[in-house]
Amino acid sequence: MTLVMAKVAASTIKLPGEGKELLAKYAEVYELADVGEAELPNILSRVNVLLCWCGGEFNLTKWIRAMPNLEVIQTFSAGVDHLPYAQIPSNIRIFSNAGAYSLPVAEHTWSLILTLAKGVHSRLMDRDRYLNDPAYSPRQLTGKSLLVLGTGGIGTEVARIGKAAFNMRTMGVNRSGRPAAYFDETYPVSRLREVLPRANVMVIALPLTKHTRGLIGEAELNLLPEDAIVVNVARGDIVKEDDLYRVLTVRRGLRYGTDVFWDYGSGESLNPRTGLLNLPNFLGTPHIAGGAQPEVARRAVLMAVENTVRYLRGERPLNEVDRGDYV
């Protein structure tokens, strides 16, 4: 007897073998990169579940109309700010891959914090200049205050390391101020300016939404202590670039590290419009903290598959996106 699958699942990338095997237990599976152009319209018309990145390898805007039976979009990425929400019908549920990159991104966060704290980003080999320059002079982290904007997977792991390794006082900021693991204090975003003066280190780990875009500007940066360290592993556009440049130019002792940059309309650019890359108190890495590592990307794809299987089994998937945060 032939088994007729109730659902059709399509992935815009080739899945790891065990991921495809798991998905195939609950749905008819297609990897769209292997589908011929002649077959594609028929397959798209039957797809119920789509696994994809937020852009690049598959033009979701172009093909969304060809998927009248689409019920669910599951992203491989944690961030979903690049999805074309205006072209996605409101009845389609969207699930992100939040948490899939928490460990490697938190490790990278701490590499940036430590590099900036100890002045390792300096090429100075003059000891006196090194020790007396506010852009490079080594600073102690143990016992200091750590403020994390975003208490999800990445933020929680950053706080855990801060407490375990450096006995830091951890403060978290999230939408409601709800308590979170590894945070001594939590505050709603509405009280952000109240806690900024206490932050020796501030980490930005928030999703980019219409509520967080431009959240950190000149006023917020100037509330930080004179020798604070700021690290952004979320999205560049949470911080106002022009404001950041002005503040770092004036306040040499404030240090800023980032793995994410600004989007000027055609995707993230690694070349800031301002002169940030030339400042001694700025440190950047080219968006390598998460899925740039093959083993991390592979595990993240498997986590997306596992979440899709929850839906196919009639269970409650994780990380449902509230599109009201984006449109």
N, C-alpha and C positions, 0 to 999 in steps of 0.2 A: 504494500500500500504506500502511495506517495504522500509524504508529509507536506501539507500546505501551510506555509508560514503566515501568521496573522499580520505581521508587520514587515516593512522593508526598511532597512537601515543602510545609509550611504556615508562613506567617509571620503573627504576630499584628499586624503593622503593614504599611503600604503600603511596598513596597521601591522604592528608586531604579530608574529604568528599566533601566540597565545591569546592576544587580544581579539583577533579575527575569529579564532576558534570559539572563544567564550561568547562573542556576539552572535555567532552563527547558531548557537543553541536556542536563541530566542527570536531570531529574525533572519530574513533573507538578506545577505550582506553584499554590498557592491563597493569596490574601491574605485572612485570615479576617475582617478588618474589612469586606470587600465581599461576604461570603457571607450569604445570607439565612438566617433562622432555620430554615426548613423544610429547607434543604439541609445545614445544619451537621452534624447527626448522621451522615449518610452520609459526608461528607468526613472528619470526625474519625475515623471507624472505619477509614479507609484510610491515615491519615497515618503515615509512617515517620520523618520528620524534622520537628522543630518548631523554628522560630527565634522567639525571644521575649526580652523583658526579664524581669527577675526578679519582676515583679509589677506590678499597676496596670492595664495595658491588657487583660490576659487573665487570667481566674481559673484558673490551672493546677490548683489543688486540685479545683475543681469539674469540670473537663473531663478530667482525666487518665484516669479510668475509661472514658471514651468513646473512648480511643485505644489499643485492644488491640494494634495493630501498631506502636506507637511504638518506635523503636530508638535515636534520638538526640535530645537537646535541645542546641541551640546558642544561647547567650545573646548578646544585643547588648551587654550590660553586662560590664565586667571583673570586678566583684565578684559572687559567687554566694551570698552568705550569706543572702539572702532566699528562696531556693528552698525549696519545701515537701518536703524530702527524705523525710519519713515517708510521703508519698503517691506518691512516684516509685518504681516497681518497680526492684529492684536490677539487673535486666538492661539497663536503659536507660542508655546512656552519656551523659555530660554534658560539654560543652565550653564553656569560658568565652571571653570576648573579651579576655583579658589582653593588654596591650600596645597596644590600640587607642587609648588616650587618653594614652599616655606623654608625648608632646611638649607638648600644652597643659597637662597637669597639672604637669609639671616647670616650665614657664614660670610658672604660677600659684604654685607653691611658692616660686620665687625672688622673685616679687613680694612675697609675705608676708615672706620672710626679710629682704629689703632694706628693706621698710617698717618692720619692727620694729628692725632693726639701726640705722637712721638716725633712728628716733624720729618718722617721718613720720605715724604714727598719732596723734600729739599735736596738740591744738588750741592749745597754749600759744603765745602770742606774746611772752612775757617771756623774753628771751634767757638771763638768768641762771638762772631757774627751769628752763628747757628743758635747759640744759647740765648742771645739777646734780641733776636728778631721775633716779634710777636706772631709772624706768619708761620714760624717753624719751631720755636722753642718747645721742648718736650713738656707734656702735661701729664699729671696723674689722673687716672680714671677711678681707682678704687675709692669707694665711699662717696662718690659724687652722685648727682641726680641725672637720671635718664628719663626723658620725655619721649613717648612714642605716639605718633598720630596714626591711629588705626590699631585696633586690638584683635585683628583676625589672626590667621595662621602665621604670617610673617612677623607681625608686631609682637605676638605672644612669644615666638621663638627668640626674637631679639631681646625681649625683656627677661626671658628665662636665662639666657647667656649672661646678660648684664648682672643679674642677681647672683648667679652661681659662680661666675668667674671674678667679678669685681665688687661684689657686695654693694651694688648701687641701689639707691632709692628709686623705684620705678613708678612713673606716672603715665597713665594712658589717657588718650582722648578718643572717644568714639561718638556716634551720633546722639546717643541717649545718656551717656555717662554710666552705663551698666557696668558692674564689676566684671573683671576678667582675670583669668589665671595669670600668676606671676606679676601682677601689678599691685603695688601697695596702695595706690590711689587711682581712681578713674574719674574723668570729668566729661561733660558733654562739650561738643564743639563750641557751643555758645559761650563757654567759659575759658576758651583757649588763651586769650590774652592775659587772663588772671594767672595762669601757670607758667607762661613763657619766661618770666624773670627768674624762675627757679631752675631752669633747665641748663645744666652744664653740657649735656649732649641731647640733641633732638633728632629723632629719626622719623622720616615721613614714609608711611607704609599704607596710605589710604588709596582706595580706588579713585580714579578720575571720574567724577560725575558733574552734573550741572551745579551741585552744591559745593564741590571741593575745588573746582577750577579757579585758579587765582586766589586760593585761600590764604597763601603766605605771600605777603607783600612787604613793602618798606616798613610800615608801622609794626608788623609782627616781628620782623627781623631785628628791629631796633629795640624791642623789648627783651631780647635775649641778653644774657651776661656778656661782658666785653670779650671774653675768651671762649665763648661757646663754640661747639662743633655741631654742624648740621649735616645730615646725610639723607639723601633722597633716593629711595629704591622703588618708588611708586610710579609716578608719571611726571615728566618735566613741567607740564602745564599747571600743576598744583601750585607752583612757585612762579611769581611774576618775574620774568627774566630781566627786564630793565631795572626793576627795583633791586633785585639781587645784585646786579652789577654795580649799581650806585652804592649800595651798602658795603659790599666787599672792598670797593675802591677806597672808601672812607675809613672803614673799620678793618684794618689789617689783621687784628687779632681774632676776628671771626673767621672760622674756617668752614668751607662748604665742599662736601664730596657728593658725587652723584653717579649713578649708573644709567640714568634716564635723562633725555633731553627734550627739546621743545618741538612741537609739530606746527609747521608754518602753512599747513594746508595740503601737503602731499606726503604725509607720514613723518615720523620722527627724523630729525636732522641731527647729525653729530657735529655740526658746525654752527655754534651759537651765533646769532646776529651781532651780539655784543662782544667785547673783548675778554670774556670770561676765561678762555683757555690760556690767556697770557698773565693772569693774576697769580701771585704766589700763594694765595690762600684759597685757591680753587683746585680741586682734584676730580677728574672725570675718568670713567671707564666706559667703553662703547657697548652698553646694554648687554652684558655678558653674565649677569648674576644668576639667571634662571636657566631657561631651556637651551642656552647655547652649548651646554655640555650634553653629548649624545645620551649618556646614561640617565641624566635627569629628564631630558625630553622624552625618552622612551618610557620612563616610569610615569610621567605626566599623561602621556597618551593612554597608557593602560588604566590610569585612574579615571580618565574621561569615559573610557569604555565601560568600566565597572559602574559608573554613575548612570550611564545609558541603560545598562542591564537592570538597574533598579527600576527604572521606568517601565521597561519591557516586561518585568515580572509583576507589575502592579504595585510596587513598593514606592515609597516617597523618595525621590531623588534629592541630592544635596544641592545647595547653592543656587536656588532659583533666583533669577534676576528680576528686580523690580524695574521695569522699563520707565517708570515715572522718575527714576533717578537720572535718566539720560535724555528724556524728551519732555 
